C-alpha cells in the first residue's frame, strides 16, 4: 500500500476542513435564497451571511459593519488600493509600499501608476523585514496610502505594521495591510495594528477558494471597486456567495479556537524541520531571519536547483513550493528573496515549506528523510553533469 502523500504547501492553499464543509453543505441546496431577498428563503441566507460576518469580525477584533466579503485576497488588495486612490479623502496621488509585497499588491500598484499614481517601493533588510525609518523617509506631503503586508508569503517574516501605521496616522495617511498569511496563524487585531484596511483570504485558513474579506475601518472614505447593486453596504456589489461566506465564517471560528495549537505544536514541528534540515544537509540555509510566522520556513540549498527539487520531492510524495503559487511558471527569480539581497544562485535554490493545523509529527519525519535523499541525488547528478 503506498505511503500517504505529505502536503507542506499550506501557504499556497489549505484543504477545506471537514467542519467547514459540513457548515457549508446546507447552503448549496436547502438554504439557497438570495441574501438580498426579503422573503423567508432570502432571510435565511441573510442570517447565515451575518453570522459569518460576526465570526470573521471576531477573529480580527473588528466591528461587523467593518467587514466586507470579497472573492479572496487578490480582490481585497485591489479593492483597498483602488478604493483609497479613488476616494479623494485627501489631496495627493502618492502611495508607499514595499518590494516584497504579494503580486496582488505590486501588480495593482503598477496599474495605479498607469492611472496617474506615483508609487515608492521601499527596500527590505537582509533578514526580510522593512525598516520603519525607510517607510518614514518615503512619505511625502501628497502621500495618501501606505500598504505593507503583515507577513510575507514566501519567508513568513513579520513586518512592523504597528509602527508604520502609527506614523501614518500622525500624518493623516491611511494604512492597508495584506494579512492573508498571518490571519489564523498568529493573533491579528485591527485595533492593535492600527490599520485602516486589512485583507484576508478564506483558502489560507481551511475555507474554500473564492472567498475573502476586506476590513475597512469605520468612517474611512472608500470608493467601491465593484459597482452595481447595494450589497455589502454599497462597498462591494454582487450577489453574495452564501455557501463560501458560511465556510469562511466557520473557518474563522475554528482558526480562533486553534490559534494556541498553531502557536505551539505547529511551531514546534516547523522548528524541528528547520533544525534537522540545517544539521543533516550540508549547504542548507534559512532565508528570512527576522521574526516569522510559526508555520513557514524558506530554505536554500547550495548546488541545487529549487524547481528540480520541488518536482523530485513531488515524485517522492511531498508537496512544497519554490515560492508564491501566484508566480508558478514564471522564469523570473523570487522578487522577495532578490529584494533581500540574496545572490541569484541562492534564490534559485530555494524551497518553501509551510505547515498547517492538520500536519503531524510523522509527516515531518518522513519529509526530512525524503528531502535529504532528494538533495543528495540531485547534487550527485549535478556533479556527474560537470
C-alpha positions as CSV (number, residue, x, y, z in Angstrom):
1,X,0.0,0.0,0.0
2,X,1.5,3.4,-1.0
3,X,2.5,5.9,1.7
4,X,0.1,8.8,2.2
5,X,1.2,11.9,0.4
6,X,2.5,14.8,2.6
7,X,1.2,18.3,1.9
8,X,3.6,21.1,3.1
9,X,2.4,23.9,0.8
10,X,-0.2,25.4,3.0
11,X,0.8,29.0,2.2
12,X,-0.4,28.3,-1.3
13,X,-3.7,26.9,-0.2
14,X,-5.2,24.7,2.5
15,X,-7.7,21.9,2.3
16,X,-11.2,22.7,3.3
17,X,-11.7,21.5,6.9
18,X,-14.3,18.8,7.4
19,X,-16.2,21.0,9.8
20,X,-16.1,23.9,7.3
21,X,-17.5,21.7,4.6
22,X,-20.2,20.4,7.0
23,X,-21.3,24.0,7.7
24,X,-21.4,24.9,4.0
25,X,-23.4,22.0,2.6
26,X,-26.9,23.1,3.6
27,X,-26.4,26.4,1.7
28,X,-25.9,24.7,-1.7
29,X,-29.4,23.1,-1.8
30,X,-31.6,23.5,1.2
31,X,-31.0,27.2,2.1
32,X,-30.5,28.6,-1.4
33,X,-32.2,32.0,-1.3
34,X,-30.6,35.3,-2.4
35,X,-29.4,37.0,0.7
36,X,-30.9,40.3,-0.6
37,X,-34.4,38.9,-1.0
38,X,-36.9,39.9,1.7
39,X,-38.8,36.6,1.7
40,X,-38.1,33.7,4.1
41,X,-35.7,32.0,1.7
42,X,-33.7,35.1,1.4
43,X,-33.7,36.0,5.0
44,X,-32.4,32.5,6.0
45,X,-29.5,33.1,3.7
46,X,-29.0,36.7,5.1
47,X,-28.9,35.3,8.6
48,X,-26.1,32.9,7.6
49,X,-24.1,35.7,6.0
50,X,-24.4,37.9,9.0
51,X,-23.4,35.1,11.3
52,X,-20.3,34.5,9.2
53,X,-19.6,38.3,9.3
54,X,-19.7,38.1,13.1
55,X,-17.2,35.2,13.1
56,X,-14.8,36.9,10.8
57,X,-15.1,40.2,12.7
58,X,-14.3,38.3,16.0
59,X,-11.2,36.7,14.5
60,X,-9.6,40.1,13.8
61,X,-11.3,42.2,16.5
62,X,-13.4,44.3,14.2
63,X,-16.9,45.6,14.2
64,X,-19.2,43.6,12.0
65,X,-20.0,46.7,10.0
66,X,-16.3,47.0,9.1
67,X,-16.2,43.6,7.3
68,X,-16.8,43.4,3.6
69,X,-16.9,40.0,1.9
70,X,-14.9,39.6,-1.3
71,X,-13.8,36.8,-3.7
72,X,-10.4,36.5,-1.9
73,X,-7.2,38.1,-1.0
74,X,-6.4,39.4,-4.5
75,X,-9.8,41.3,-4.8
76,X,-9.4,42.6,-1.2
77,X,-6.0,44.0,-2.1
78,X,-7.2,45.5,-5.3
79,X,-10.3,47.0,-3.7
80,X,-8.2,48.5,-0.8
81,X,-5.7,50.2,-3.1
82,X,-8.1,51.4,-5.7
83,X,-10.7,52.3,-3.1
84,X,-8.4,54.7,-1.3
85,X,-6.9,56.1,-4.5
86,X,-10.3,57.0,-6.0
87,X,-11.8,58.1,-2.7
88,X,-10.4,61.6,-2.8
89,X,-10.2,61.7,1.0
90,X,-7.1,64.0,0.8
91,X,-5.1,65.7,-1.8
92,X,-2.4,63.6,-3.4
93,X,-1.6,60.6,-5.6
94,X,1.4,59.1,-3.9
95,X,1.4,55.5,-2.5
96,X,4.2,53.8,-0.4
97,X,4.6,50.1,-0.4
98,X,7.5,47.6,-0.2
99,X,9.4,45.5,-2.7
100,X,8.3,42.2,-1.1
101,X,4.6,42.6,-1.4
102,X,2.4,39.9,-2.9
103,X,1.8,40.3,-6.7
104,X,-1.8,41.3,-5.8
105,X,-0.4,44.5,-4.4
106,X,2.6,45.0,-6.7
107,X,0.6,44.5,-9.9
108,X,-2.2,46.8,-8.6
109,X,0.4,49.4,-7.9
110,X,1.6,49.2,-11.5
111,X,-2.0,49.6,-12.7
112,X,-2.3,52.6,-10.4
113,X,0.8,54.1,-11.8
114,X,-0.7,53.8,-15.3
115,X,-3.7,55.7,-13.9
116,X,-1.6,58.6,-12.6
117,X,-0.4,57.4,-9.2
118,X,3.2,57.7,-8.0
119,X,4.4,54.7,-6.1
120,X,7.5,54.4,-3.9
121,X,8.8,50.8,-3.4
122,X,10.7,50.6,-0.1
123,X,13.5,48.1,0.2
124,X,13.9,45.5,3.0
125,X,16.8,44.4,5.2
126,X,18.7,41.2,4.6
127,X,16.6,39.4,7.2
128,X,13.5,40.1,5.2
129,X,11.9,42.9,7.2
130,X,11.3,46.5,6.2
131,X,12.8,49.3,8.3
132,X,10.1,51.7,9.5
133,X,12.6,54.6,9.1
134,X,12.7,53.8,5.4
135,X,9.0,54.0,5.2
136,X,9.1,57.3,7.1
137,X,11.6,58.6,4.6
138,X,9.4,57.7,1.7
139,X,6.4,59.7,3.0
140,X,5.6,62.9,1.1
141,X,3.1,65.7,1.6
142,X,0.9,64.1,-1.1
143,X,1.1,60.5,0.3
144,X,-2.4,59.0,0.5
145,X,-1.8,55.4,1.4
146,X,0.9,53.1,2.9
147,X,0.4,49.4,2.1
148,X,2.7,47.0,3.9
149,X,2.0,43.2,4.2
150,X,1.7,41.8,7.8
151,X,3.6,38.6,7.0
152,X,5.5,37.7,3.8
153,X,4.1,34.7,1.9
154,X,7.5,33.3,0.9
155,X,9.5,33.7,4.1
156,X,6.9,34.2,6.8
157,X,8.7,37.2,8.1
158,X,6.5,39.6,10.1
159,X,6.6,43.3,9.1
160,X,6.5,46.2,11.6
161,X,2.9,47.2,10.6
162,X,2.0,48.6,14.0
163,X,4.9,51.1,14.0
164,X,4.2,52.0,10.3
165,X,0.5,52.5,10.9
166,X,1.2,54.8,13.9
167,X,3.5,57.1,12.0
168,X,1.0,57.2,9.1
169,X,-1.9,58.1,11.5
170,X,0.2,61.0,12.8
171,X,0.4,62.3,9.2
172,X,-3.3,61.7,8.4
173,X,-2.4,58.9,6.0
174,X,-4.4,55.7,5.6
175,X,-2.7,52.3,6.1
176,X,-3.5,49.0,4.4
177,X,-2.0,45.6,5.3
178,X,-2.2,42.3,3.4
179,X,-2.8,39.9,6.3
180,X,-3.6,36.9,4.1
181,X,-0.8,34.8,5.5
182,X,-0.9,35.9,9.1
183,X,-4.7,35.7,9.9
184,X,-5.3,32.4,11.6
185,X,-1.6,31.7,12.3
186,X,-1.0,34.3,15.0
187,X,-3.3,36.7,16.8
188,X,-4.3,39.5,14.5
189,X,-6.2,42.5,15.8
190,X,-7.0,45.5,13.7
191,X,-7.0,47.8,16.8
192,X,-3.6,46.6,17.9
193,X,-2.2,47.0,14.4
194,X,-3.8,50.4,14.0
195,X,-4.5,49.8,10.3
196,X,-7.4,51.3,8.3
197,X,-7.8,48.4,5.8
198,X,-6.8,44.7,6.1
199,X,-7.1,41.9,3.6
200,X,-7.7,38.2,4.4
201,X,-8.5,35.1,2.3
202,X,-10.5,32.0,3.1
203,X,-8.4,29.4,1.3
204,X,-5.4,30.1,3.6
205,X,-7.4,29.1,6.7
206,X,-9.2,25.9,5.5
207,X,-12.2,27.7,3.9
208,X,-12.9,27.2,0.2
209,X,-11.2,29.2,-2.6
210,X,-13.0,32.2,-4.0
211,X,-13.9,33.9,-0.7
212,X,-12.2,36.5,1.4
213,X,-12.8,39.7,3.3
214,X,-11.7,43.3,3.5
215,X,-11.7,45.2,6.8
216,X,-12.5,48.9,6.3
217,X,-12.3,50.9,9.5
218,X,-15.4,53.0,10.3
219,X,-15.5,56.4,8.7
220,X,-12.7,55.5,6.2
221,X,-13.6,57.2,2.9
222,X,-13.7,54.4,0.3
223,X,-14.7,54.2,-3.4
224,X,-16.1,50.8,-4.2
225,X,-14.1,48.6,-6.5
226,X,-17.1,46.6,-7.7
227,X,-20.2,48.6,-8.7
228,X,-23.8,47.5,-9.3
229,X,-26.2,46.8,-6.5
230,X,-26.1,48.0,-2.9
231,X,-24.6,44.8,-1.5
232,X,-22.1,45.0,1.4
233,X,-23.3,48.4,2.5
234,X,-22.6,49.7,-1.1
235,X,-18.9,48.8,-0.8
236,X,-18.9,45.6,-2.9
237,X,-21.7,44.9,-5.5
238,X,-22.7,41.4,-6.4
239,X,-24.9,38.7,-5.1
240,X,-23.2,37.1,-2.1
241,X,-21.7,33.7,-2.4
242,X,-23.5,32.4,0.6
243,X,-22.0,28.8,0.9
244,X,-18.5,30.2,0.6
245,X,-19.1,33.0,3.1
246,X,-20.6,30.5,5.5
247,X,-17.4,28.5,5.0
248,X,-15.2,31.5,5.7
249,X,-17.2,32.2,8.9
250,X,-16.8,28.6,10.1
251,X,-13.1,28.6,9.3
252,X,-12.6,31.9,11.1
253,X,-14.2,30.4,14.2
254,X,-12.0,27.3,14.0
255,X,-8.9,29.4,13.4
256,X,-9.6,31.4,16.6
257,X,-10.1,28.1,18.6
258,X,-6.8,26.7,17.2
259,X,-4.5,29.7,17.5
260,X,-2.8,28.3,20.6
261,X,-2.2,25.0,18.9
262,X,-0.7,26.6,15.8
263,X,1.5,28.8,18.0
264,X,2.9,25.8,20.0
265,X,2.6,22.4,18.3
266,X,2.9,23.6,14.7
267,X,5.7,26.0,15.6
268,X,7.5,23.1,17.3
269,X,7.1,20.9,14.1
270,X,8.4,23.8,12.0
271,X,11.4,24.3,14.3
272,X,12.2,20.6,14.3
273,X,12.1,20.6,10.5
274,X,14.3,23.6,10.3
275,X,16.8,22.3,12.9
276,X,17.2,18.8,11.4
277,X,17.5,20.1,7.8
278,X,20.3,22.5,8.8
279,X,22.0,19.7,10.8
280,X,21.6,16.9,8.3
281,X,22.0,18.7,4.9
282,X,25.3,20.5,4.2
283,X,24.9,23.8,2.5
284,X,21.4,24.4,3.7
285,X,20.4,27.9,5.0
286,X,17.2,29.6,6.1
287,X,16.0,32.7,4.2
288,X,14.4,35.3,6.4
289,X,15.9,35.5,9.9
290,X,13.6,38.2,11.4
291,X,10.6,37.2,13.5
292,X,8.4,34.8,11.5
293,X,5.1,33.1,11.4
294,X,5.1,29.8,13.2
295,X,4.3,27.7,10.2
296,X,6.7,28.8,7.4
297,X,10.4,28.1,6.7
298,X,12.2,29.0,3.4
299,X,15.4,27.1,2.7
300,X,18.1,27.4,0.1
301,X,20.4,24.5,-0.7
302,X,23.9,25.1,-2.1
303,X,24.4,23.4,-5.5
304,X,20.7,22.7,-6.0
305,X,18.0,24.0,-8.5
306,X,14.9,24.7,-6.5
307,X,12.4,23.8,-9.2
308,X,14.1,20.4,-9.9
309,X,14.0,19.7,-6.1
310,X,10.3,20.6,-6.0
311,X,9.5,18.2,-8.8
312,X,11.7,15.5,-7.2
313,X,10.0,15.8,-3.9
314,X,6.6,15.7,-5.5
315,X,7.6,12.3,-7.1
316,X,8.5,11.2,-3.5
317,X,5.1,12.2,-2.3
318,X,5.9,15.6,-0.6
319,X,4.4,18.8,-1.8
320,X,6.4,22.0,-1.2
321,X,6.9,25.1,-3.4
322,X,9.7,27.4,-4.6
323,X,7.7,30.5,-3.6
324,X,4.4,32.1,-4.3
325,X,1.8,29.9,-6.1
326,X,0.7,33.1,-8.0
327,X,4.2,33.2,-9.6
328,X,4.4,29.5,-10.6
329,X,5.6,29.1,-14.1
330,X,7.4,32.4,-14.1
331,X,11.0,32.3,-15.3
332,X,11.8,35.3,-13.0
333,X,13.5,34.6,-9.7
334,X,11.7,35.3,-6.5
335,X,11.3,39.0,-6.2
336,X,11.1,38.6,-2.4
337,X,14.4,36.8,-2.0
338,X,16.1,39.1,-4.6
339,X,14.9,42.1,-2.6
340,X,16.6,40.7,0.5
341,X,19.9,40.9,-1.4
342,X,20.4,37.1,-1.9
343,X,22.7,36.0,-4.7
344,X,20.8,34.7,-7.8
345,X,22.1,31.1,-7.2
346,X,20.8,31.2,-3.7
347,X,17.4,32.5,-4.8
348,X,17.2,29.8,-7.5
349,X,17.9,27.0,-4.9
350,X,15.1,28.0,-2.5
351,X,12.2,25.9,-1.3
352,X,9.3,27.0,0.9
353,X,7.8,24.6,3.5
354,X,4.5,25.7,5.0
355,X,2.6,23.7,7.7
356,X,-0.9,23.8,9.0
357,X,-3.0,22.6,11.9
358,X,-3.5,19.2,10.2
359,X,0.2,18.3,9.8
360,X,1.6,15.6,12.1
361,X,4.9,14.7,13.6
362,X,5.2,11.6,11.4
363,X,4.8,13.6,8.3
364,X,7.7,15.9,9.3
365,X,9.9,12.9,10.0
366,X,9.2,11.4,6.5
367,X,9.5,14.8,4.8
368,X,13.0,15.3,6.2
369,X,14.1,11.9,5.2
370,X,12.8,12.4,1.6
371,X,14.3,15.8,1.3
372,X,17.7,14.6,2.4
373,X,17.5,11.8,-0.2
374,X,16.4,14.2,-3.0
375,X,19.2,16.7,-2.2
376,X,21.9,14.0,-2.2
377,X,20.6,12.6,-5.5
378,X,20.3,15.9,-7.3
379,X,23.7,17.0,-6.2
380,X,25.2,13.8,-7.4
381,X,23.6,14.2,-10.8
382,X,24.8,17.8,-11.0
383,X,28.4,16.7,-10.2
384,X,28.3,14.0,-12.9
385,X,27.0,16.5,-15.4
386,X,30.1,18.7,-14.9
